Amino acid sequence: MELERVLDLLVDLAERAGLEVRFVQFDPRFVAGPGGVCKMSERDVVMVDRRALLADQVAVITRALSKRGVRALFVPQPNRRGVST
């Protein structure tokens, strides 16, 4: 499965779990790393550096979901003809 599709599924799952996901461009002078969770106006927000590698973006959202208590996710498999679902 393409990493972009995995990222989309994780963003959807995060939103269903009550997390807001924001992709922003971090200023490396002030922020180190690809992102994390913060509180904004009583809401949990996952901040993801949009310039980070896709694998790092996936890891940020996965960690946020894990801390939220989400332990399992059904990820659709591509069908046998190689077309993603």
MODELLER restraints for C-alpha pairs under 7 A, 6 or more apart:
rsr = mdl.restraints
at = mdl.atoms
rsr.add(forms.Gaussian(group=physical.xy_distance, feature=features.Distance(at['CA:1:A'], at['CA:78:A']), mean=6.70, stdev=0.5))
rsr.add(forms.Gaussian(group=physical.xy_distance, feature=features.Distance(at['CA:3:A'], at['CA:54:A']), mean=6.79, stdev=0.5))
rsr.add(forms.Gaussian(group=physical.xy_distance, feature=features.Distance(at['CA:7:A'], at['CA:58:A']), mean=5.61, stdev=0.5))
rsr.add(forms.Gaussian(group=physical.xy_distance, feature=features.Distance(at['CA:10:A'], at['CA:61:A']), mean=6.71, stdev=0.5))
rsr.add(forms.Gaussian(group=physical.xy_distance, feature=features.Distance(at['CA:11:A'], at['CA:21:A']), mean=6.61, stdev=0.5))
rsr.add(forms.Gaussian(group=physical.xy_distance, feature=features.Distance(at['CA:14:A'], at['CA:65:A']), mean=6.41, stdev=0.5))
rsr.add(forms.Gaussian(group=physical.xy_distance, feature=features.Distance(at['CA:19:A'], at['CA:44:A']), mean=5.56, stdev=0.5))
rsr.add(forms.Gaussian(group=physical.xy_distance, feature=features.Distance(at['CA:19:A'], at['CA:45:A']), mean=5.68, stdev=0.5))
rsr.add(forms.Gaussian(group=physical.xy_distance, feature=features.Distance(at['CA:19:A'], at['CA:46:A']), mean=6.76, stdev=0.5))
rsr.add(forms.Gaussian(group=physical.xy_distance, feature=features.Distance(at['CA:20:A'], at['CA:44:A']), mean=6.55, stdev=0.5))
rsr.add(forms.Gaussian(group=physical.xy_distance, feature=features.Distance(at['CA:20:A'], at['CA:45:A']), mean=4.70, stdev=0.5))
rsr.add(forms.Gaussian(group=physical.xy_distance, feature=features.Distance(at['CA:20:A'], at['CA:46:A']), mean=6.03, stdev=0.5))
rsr.add(forms.Gaussian(group=physical.xy_distance, feature=features.Distance(at['CA:21:A'], at['CA:45:A']), mean=5.80, stdev=0.5))
rsr.add(forms.Gaussian(group=physical.xy_distance, feature=features.Distance(at['CA:21:A'], at['CA:46:A']), mean=4.69, stdev=0.5))
rsr.add(forms.Gaussian(group=physical.xy_distance, feature=features.Distance(at['CA:21:A'], at['CA:47:A']), mean=6.19, stdev=0.5))
rsr.add(forms.Gaussian(group=physical.xy_distance, feature=features.Distance(at['CA:22:A'], at['CA:46:A']), mean=6.12, stdev=0.5))
rsr.add(forms.Gaussian(group=physical.xy_distance, feature=features.Distance(at['CA:22:A'], at['CA:47:A']), mean=5.09, stdev=0.5))
rsr.add(forms.Gaussian(group=physical.xy_distance, feature=features.Distance(at['CA:22:A'], at['CA:48:A']), mean=6.09, stdev=0.5))
rsr.add(forms.Gaussian(group=physical.xy_distance, feature=features.Distance(at['CA:23:A'], at['CA:47:A']), mean=6.14, stdev=0.5))
rsr.add(forms.Gaussian(group=physical.xy_distance, feature=features.Distance(at['CA:23:A'], at['CA:48:A']), mean=4.80, stdev=0.5))
rsr.add(forms.Gaussian(group=physical.xy_distance, feature=features.Distance(at['CA:23:A'], at['CA:49:A']), mean=5.78, stdev=0.5))
rsr.add(forms.Gaussian(group=physical.xy_distance, feature=features.Distance(at['CA:23:A'], at['CA:50:A']), mean=5.15, stdev=0.5))
rsr.add(forms.Gaussian(group=physical.xy_distance, feature=features.Distance(at['CA:24:A'], at['CA:47:A']), mean=6.95, stdev=0.5))
rsr.add(forms.Gaussian(group=physical.xy_distance, feature=features.Distance(at['CA:24:A'], at['CA:48:A']), mean=6.14, stdev=0.5))
rsr.add(forms.Gaussian(group=physical.xy_distance, feature=features.Distance(at['CA:24:A'], at['CA:49:A']), mean=5.23, stdev=0.5))
rsr.add(forms.Gaussian(group=physical.xy_distance, feature=features.Distance(at['CA:24:A'], at['CA:50:A']), mean=5.43, stdev=0.5))
rsr.add(forms.Gaussian(group=physical.xy_distance, feature=features.Distance(at['CA:25:A'], at['CA:49:A']), mean=5.23, stdev=0.5))
rsr.add(forms.Gaussian(group=physical.xy_distance, feature=features.Distance(at['CA:25:A'], at['CA:50:A']), mean=5.55, stdev=0.5))
rsr.add(forms.Gaussian(group=physical.xy_distance, feature=features.Distance(at['CA:25:A'], at['CA:51:A']), mean=6.42, stdev=0.5))
rsr.add(forms.Gaussian(group=physical.xy_distance, feature=features.Distance(at['CA:26:A'], at['CA:49:A']), mean=5.56, stdev=0.5))
rsr.add(forms.Gaussian(group=physical.xy_distance, feature=features.Distance(at['CA:34:A'], at['CA:48:A']), mean=5.95, stdev=0.5))
rsr.add(forms.Gaussian(group=physical.xy_distance, feature=features.Distance(at['CA:34:A'], at['CA:49:A']), mean=5.14, stdev=0.5))
rsr.add(forms.Gaussian(group=physical.xy_distance, feature=features.Distance(at['CA:34:A'], at['CA:52:A']), mean=5.67, stdev=0.5))
rsr.add(forms.Gaussian(group=physical.xy_distance, feature=features.Distance(at['CA:34:A'], at['CA:56:A']), mean=6.30, stdev=0.5))
rsr.add(forms.Gaussian(group=physical.xy_distance, feature=features.Distance(at['CA:34:A'], at['CA:57:A']), mean=6.60, stdev=0.5))
rsr.add(forms.Gaussian(group=physical.xy_distance, feature=features.Distance(at['CA:34:A'], at['CA:60:A']), mean=6.97, stdev=0.5))
rsr.add(forms.Gaussian(group=physical.xy_distance, feature=features.Distance(at['CA:35:A'], at['CA:47:A']), mean=5.28, stdev=0.5))
rsr.add(forms.Gaussian(group=physical.xy_distance, feature=features.Distance(at['CA:35:A'], at['CA:48:A']), mean=4.54, stdev=0.5))
rsr.add(forms.Gaussian(group=physical.xy_distance, feature=features.Distance(at['CA:35:A'], at['CA:49:A']), mean=5.83, stdev=0.5))
rsr.add(forms.Gaussian(group=physical.xy_distance, feature=features.Distance(at['CA:35:A'], at['CA:60:A']), mean=6.05, stdev=0.5))
rsr.add(forms.Gaussian(group=physical.xy_distance, feature=features.Distance(at['CA:36:A'], at['CA:46:A']), mean=5.57, stdev=0.5))
rsr.add(forms.Gaussian(group=physical.xy_distance, feature=features.Distance(at['CA:36:A'], at['CA:47:A']), mean=5.48, stdev=0.5))
rsr.add(forms.Gaussian(group=physical.xy_distance, feature=features.Distance(at['CA:36:A'], at['CA:48:A']), mean=6.67, stdev=0.5))
rsr.add(forms.Gaussian(group=physical.xy_distance, feature=features.Distance(at['CA:36:A'], at['CA:60:A']), mean=5.91, stdev=0.5))
rsr.add(forms.Gaussian(group=physical.xy_distance, feature=features.Distance(at['CA:37:A'], at['CA:44:A']), mean=6.59, stdev=0.5))
rsr.add(forms.Gaussian(group=physical.xy_distance, feature=features.Distance(at['CA:37:A'], at['CA:45:A']), mean=5.54, stdev=0.5))
rsr.add(forms.Gaussian(group=physical.xy_distance, feature=features.Distance(at['CA:37:A'], at['CA:46:A']), mean=4.37, stdev=0.5))
rsr.add(forms.Gaussian(group=physical.xy_distance, feature=features.Distance(at['CA:37:A'], at['CA:47:A']), mean=6.11, stdev=0.5))
rsr.add(forms.Gaussian(group=physical.xy_distance, feature=features.Distance(at['CA:37:A'], at['CA:64:A']), mean=6.40, stdev=0.5))
rsr.add(forms.Gaussian(group=physical.xy_distance, feature=features.Distance(at['CA:38:A'], at['CA:44:A']), mean=5.82, stdev=0.5))
rsr.add(forms.Gaussian(group=physical.xy_distance, feature=features.Distance(at['CA:38:A'], at['CA:45:A']), mean=5.40, stdev=0.5))
rsr.add(forms.Gaussian(group=physical.xy_distance, feature=features.Distance(at['CA:38:A'], at['CA:46:A']), mean=6.46, stdev=0.5))
rsr.add(forms.Gaussian(group=physical.xy_distance, feature=features.Distance(at['CA:39:A'], at['CA:45:A']), mean=6.09, stdev=0.5))
rsr.add(forms.Gaussian(group=physical.xy_distance, feature=features.Distance(at['CA:46:A'], at['CA:61:A']), mean=6.98, stdev=0.5))
rsr.add(forms.Gaussian(group=physical.xy_distance, feature=features.Distance(at['CA:48:A'], at['CA:57:A']), mean=6.25, stdev=0.5))
rsr.add(forms.Gaussian(group=physical.xy_distance, feature=features.Distance(at['CA:48:A'], at['CA:60:A']), mean=6.99, stdev=0.5))
rsr.add(forms.Gaussian(group=physical.xy_distance, feature=features.Distance(at['CA:76:A'], at['CA:85:A']), mean=6.57, stdev=0.5))
rsr.add(forms.Gaussian(group=physical.xy_distance, feature=features.Distance(at['CA:77:A'], at['CA:85:A']), mean=6.89, stdev=0.5))
rsr.add(forms.Gaussian(group=physical.xy_distance, feature=features.Distance(at['CA:78:A'], at['CA:84:A']), mean=4.36, stdev=0.5))
rsr.add(forms.Gaussian(group=physical.xy_distance, feature=features.Distance(at['CA:78:A'], at['CA:85:A']), mean=5.56, stdev=0.5))
rsr.add(forms.Gaussian(group=physical.xy_distance, feature=features.Distance(at['CA:79:A'], at['CA:85:A']), mean=6.88, stdev=0.5))
